[in-house]
């Protein structure tokens, strides 16, 4: 069992930045693909970004390429999502998720491919 705890959400003006963190409870964190998803009010949860277990590979949805950066620090059991130039349409609850250890499938961009989820952190971008 892996527990994931997100932090770093909040209210920011359009054009601002936030960095989300996802702290994992287990040292085996370094073996998991990590992903970030978001869910806006009245919409389905959507994939945002993923990073493979060693941080070599990253993958983003087109709408956040060049705007968001996913990273991880395996020594700290933490994944991050740096979000720059935020727009009102980025407003959502953001969730981190952990995929199967040492997954050979890449990228993992579907919810069902992830085994563990955090509780979510709210990001609100005002215009």
Backbone torsions as a table, in degrees:
resi	resn	phi	psi	omega
1	UNK	NA	133.7	177.8
2	UNK	-120.2	128.2	174.6
3	UNK	-101.3	133.8	-179.0
4	UNK	-120.1	133.7	-179.7
5	UNK	-128.4	116.5	178.1
6	UNK	-88.1	152.4	174.1
7	UNK	-153.9	167.7	175.6
8	UNK	104.0	-5.4	178.0
9	UNK	-72.3	173.1	179.0
10	UNK	162.4	-166.5	179.3
11	UNK	-102.3	129.4	-178.9
12	UNK	-141.7	151.0	176.8
13	UNK	-79.0	155.3	176.5
14	UNK	-54.9	136.8	-176.7
15	UNK	92.9	-11.2	-179.4
16	UNK	-82.4	-176.4	-176.7
17	UNK	-132.2	152.5	171.6
18	UNK	-142.3	151.2	171.3
19	UNK	-121.4	118.1	176.6
20	UNK	-89.4	144.0	176.2
21	UNK	-120.9	150.0	177.4
22	UNK	-134.2	106.2	-178.2
23	UNK	-95.0	131.2	-178.9
24	UNK	-104.5	151.9	-173.3
25	UNK	-86.8	-11.5	-173.7
26	UNK	-122.4	147.8	179.1
27	UNK	-69.3	-17.6	176.7
28	UNK	-72.8	2.4	175.5
29	UNK	-46.9	-37.9	-174.5
30	UNK	-64.4	-11.8	-179.7
31	UNK	-95.7	-8.0	-173.2
32	UNK	-96.8	137.7	161.9
33	UNK	-66.1	136.1	178.5
34	UNK	-114.7	141.3	179.4
35	UNK	-132.7	157.2	171.8
36	UNK	-120.4	135.2	176.4
37	UNK	-126.6	165.0	174.6
38	UNK	-144.1	154.9	177.6
39	UNK	-137.4	115.3	177.3
40	UNK	-87.5	157.9	-179.8
41	UNK	-56.2	129.9	177.5
42	UNK	75.3	7.2	-179.1
43	UNK	-122.0	163.0	176.6
44	UNK	-77.2	156.2	175.8
45	UNK	-64.5	135.6	179.4
46	UNK	-126.5	147.6	175.9
47	UNK	-68.1	142.3	178.0
48	UNK	-116.7	-53.5	-174.5
49	UNK	-159.9	156.4	176.2
50	UNK	-142.0	154.4	176.1
51	UNK	-137.5	137.3	-176.7
52	UNK	-77.2	177.6	-168.1
53	UNK	-61.6	-32.1	-177.9
54	UNK	-104.6	4.9	176.2
55	UNK	81.8	2.9	-177.0
56	UNK	-74.2	-35.9	-175.9
57	UNK	-114.9	138.4	175.0
58	UNK	-131.8	158.0	-177.7
59	UNK	-149.0	137.9	-176.5
60	UNK	-134.2	153.1	167.4
61	UNK	-71.5	154.4	-174.4
62	UNK	-58.3	-36.1	-172.2
63	UNK	-69.2	-15.0	-179.7
64	UNK	-115.9	1.8	178.7
65	UNK	-61.9	131.4	-178.1
66	UNK	82.9	-8.4	-178.2
67	UNK	-111.0	-42.4	179.8
68	UNK	-108.7	150.1	174.7
69	UNK	-133.8	123.9	176.0
70	UNK	-96.1	142.0	178.4
71	UNK	-151.8	173.3	179.1
72	UNK	-150.8	153.2	173.6
73	UNK	-127.5	99.4	-175.5
74	UNK	-67.6	-26.1	177.4
75	UNK	-67.8	-25.1	180.0
76	UNK	-105.4	4.1	-178.5
77	UNK	52.8	42.1	-173.6
78	UNK	-136.7	138.0	171.5
79	UNK	-111.3	155.0	-176.0
80	UNK	-132.7	155.9	170.2
81	UNK	-134.7	105.9	176.2
82	UNK	-86.5	123.3	-176.4
83	UNK	-119.6	117.1	-179.3
84	UNK	-114.5	163.9	177.3
85	UNK	47.8	49.1	-174.7
86	UNK	-65.5	146.6	-178.3
87	UNK	-122.2	157.2	177.8
88	UNK	-54.8	-32.2	-179.7
89	UNK	-72.5	-6.6	173.7
90	UNK	-84.0	-5.1	178.7
91	UNK	-61.8	125.5	-177.3
92	UNK	-177.8	170.4	165.3
93	UNK	-88.2	127.6	-177.9
94	UNK	-104.3	132.4	-178.5
95	UNK	-120.2	139.7	168.2
96	UNK	-101.4	155.6	-177.2
97	UNK	-146.7	150.3	179.1
98	UNK	-114.6	130.6	179.5
99	UNK	-92.5	-175.4	-178.6
100	UNK	-65.2	150.4	-178.4
101	UNK	-64.2	139.2	176.5
102	UNK	47.2	47.6	-178.1
103	UNK	-64.8	134.7	175.9
104	UNK	-89.2	-7.9	177.5
105	UNK	-87.2	133.1	-178.9
106	UNK	-153.3	137.1	-7.5
107	UNK	-81.2	162.7	171.8
108	UNK	-97.7	107.1	-174.7
109	UNK	-126.7	7.5	179.6
110	UNK	-113.9	144.1	-177.4
111	UNK	-56.4	-40.9	-175.4
112	UNK	-68.6	-12.5	178.4
113	UNK	-81.7	-8.0	-177.9
114	UNK	-107.0	140.4	-173.2
115	UNK	-96.9	-31.4	-174.0
116	UNK	-129.5	144.0	-175.8
117	UNK	-133.4	146.6	170.6
118	UNK	-83.6	179.7	-176.2
119	UNK	-85.9	-12.8	178.7
120	UNK	96.7	152.2	175.7
121	UNK	-136.3	135.2	-174.8
122	UNK	-81.3	132.1	172.2
123	UNK	-120.2	123.1	179.2
124	UNK	-124.4	124.0	-179.2
125	UNK	-112.4	118.4	-179.6
126	UNK	-93.4	148.2	-178.5
127	UNK	-89.3	NA	NA
